[in-house]
Amino acid sequence: MKIAALQMCSSIQVDQNIDAIAQAAQAAASQGVIYLQTPEMSVMFAEKRAQLDAWATDENVAQTLNALADIARNNALYLHIGSMAVPAGDGRLFNRSFLFSPNGDLLDTYDKIHLFDADVEGDEPYRESDNYRPGEEAVVTPVGALNLGFSICYDVRFAHLYAALREADANLMAVPAAFTVPTGEAHWHVLLRARAIETGSFLVAAAQGGAHENGRNTYGHSVIIDPWGRVLAEKADTEPGLIIAPLDLNLIKEARMRLPTLANRREFSLSVNRHMS
């Protein structure tokens, strides 16, 4: 079973971004890939609220989803669009993932739960919650012989989400992302490997990389990781491109037998010394 991640430097030009996804899907399918993941905000990477509101209409979203469904159908693969902005119905937006079947059917969606409100040294402050409404539901969906656990970018810092996905039988963790350069240099690889190791799962993280039209710079370094934490494939730069890895599904059982963390987990109470100063 082969899976792939597409690294992109998405712009605010939707047609260009969709063309890049279509070309990657064709290249991936020609190499036997059955699942292709794109980065967070891969279809339209805007920062300014006016740009988001102008594009994220019901009509534009529907038209875009039809085009993406055609790409999945034409290439007979699972197409996981890392995310795009869609109306939330309350004046805000959802940062939403979409998964299409090889027949072009929309199988499932996931709304990013943890929004990136952070002050990063060496970069401008981010307030994702100014524009977006957080999701409230974790999602696991079958993808061939695997069960895909959804997440998006900043979610990767919240281990309890992946523990819940693991309990729901997820064994392929998805982390499409648009990591900043400072946080990527410091935390990208260690967080992704930790989420794979602690859940005994494969992990695929398609990333944005490079200098974007909206003024942001993203870290790149898309990766595919096995359940033992080994990097199977990496786009070790910020350039657009495709990475592909064959998965040995026996490694899931092997890793979980070696380190049966779910079986070994214990409930506990917490005692706080009230005399601490």
ABEGO torsion letter per residue (X at the ends): XBBBBBBBBBBABAAAAAAAAAAAAAAAAAAGBABBBBBBGAABBBABAAAAAAABBAAAAAAAAAAAAAAAAAAGBBBBBABBBBBAGAGBBBBBBBBBBAAGBBABBBBBABBBBBBBBGBBBBBAAAABBBBABBBBBBBEABBBBBBBEAAAABAAAAAAAAAAGBABBBBBBBBBAAAAAAAAAAAAAAAAAAAGBBBBBBBBBEBBAAGBBBAEGBBBBBAAGBBABBBABABBEBBBBBBBAAAAAAAAAABBAAAABBBBBBBBBAABX
